[in-house]
């Protein structure tokens, strides 16, 4: 008597990977995620490899994980994959403080983000 298995949330030609607690603001992460949205996985990996932004390395790891999920768990063709969705969400915010003049406090917010990548297999056009 276990729980009933949940139906799959994605289509049969999709695979997903998530990263939580990424130490960057969602606004900065969305710039990198937007640069790979809609591209084939090969060109997205190339763009992330040569990007100057620090967070591109983390996004590349998530993309490689999504590709591995598609290949190993769902038997999708890696050459036909493209980045269908790249969504960024807000995570927790660490609140710190720094002493300022006349006994006041300067608040420092250190935000975290969440990244969800969905890769989809292109339909063959004949």
SULJOQUI-V656336 format. One line per field, one symbol per residue. ss: DSSP state (H for helix, E for strand, C for the rest). phi: phi as a letter, one per 40 degrees, with the letter a starting at -180 (. if undefined). Layout:
ss->???
phi->???
This chain:
ss->CCCCCCCCCCCCCEEEEEEEEECCCHHHHHHHHHHHCCCEHHHHHHHHHCCCCCCHHHHHHHHHHHHHHHHHCCCCCHHHEEEEEEEEEEEEEEEEEEECHHHCEEEEEEEEEEEEEEEEECCCCC
phi->.bccccccccccbbababbbfccacccccccccccbcgcccccccccccbcccccccccccccccccccccccbfccccccaccbbbbbcbcbcbbabcbcfgcbbcbbbcbbbbbbbbbcccccb
